[in-house]
Amino acid sequence: MPSIVHGFDWPDRFVIGTVGQPGSRTFFMQAREGARLVSVSLEKEQSAALAERVEEVLDELMATDGNPFSVPAITPEGLVDNDPLEQPIDEEFRAGVMSLGWDPTTAQIVIEAFPVIEVDMEELEDVEVIEVEPEEVLVIRIPVGTARAFAKRTREVVGAGRPICPLCRLPMDSDDHICELPDGFR
């Protein structure tokens, strides 16, 4: 078990947000409980995958006969959070491996984020199996309504980046975007 656990059982706020302009944004997962604030940076793709997977888990639970956990189909109005990230943003670590689970005893989604671990492969030439224990972990436990709101906001944040060029399907950095068409025409 990691020596530092940033645990939030019922956070007052749990969001993904960004710092910077589209094209050079840094994504952060941020949890707050009272005065305690933890920010973990992550990739845009990790954010999108997490939101998608949270939605899948909620939809599976909702499809369960009788929906015993009262999973909402849409984000409850009172849980919509469009505010920016809270300041100061002090990165605890950069997220590498993440896990997602369901705790039926508390009816909560459980999200764990572990830091990226860098290993010097030259020092480990003759080692076949590498077991590395991360020093810290962020553990978030949120109820189903909050999870639905988290996924919705995260999808919106991810989608707020640079527009996609209809011709080359790559992000456009500016109005004077020049793309390469399949046969080399500009």
Salt bridges, closest charged atoms under 4 A:
ASP9 OD1 - ARG141 NE 3.93
ASP12 OD2 - ARG32 NH1 3.62
GLU33 OE1 - ARG36 NH2 3.62
GLU43 OE2 - ARG94 NH2 2.59
GLU55 OE1 - ARG148 NH1 2.39
GLU55 OE2 - ARG155 NH1 2.83
GLU56 OE1 - ARG53 NH1 2.90
ASP59 OD1 - ARG148 NH1 2.99
GLU60 OE2 - ARG53 NH1 3.91
ASP81 OD2 - ARG13 NE 2.53
ASP81 OD1 - ARG153 NH1 3.39
GLU86 OE2 - ARG13 NH1 3.43
GLU86 OE2 - ARG32 NE 2.72
GLU92 OE1 - HIS6 NE2 3.82
ASP103 OD2 - ARG141 NH2 2.19
GLU136 OE1 - HIS6 NE2 2.74
GLU156 OE2 - LYS152 NZ 2.57
ASP173 OD1 - ARG162 NH1 2.40
GLU180 OE2 - ARG186 NH2 3.06
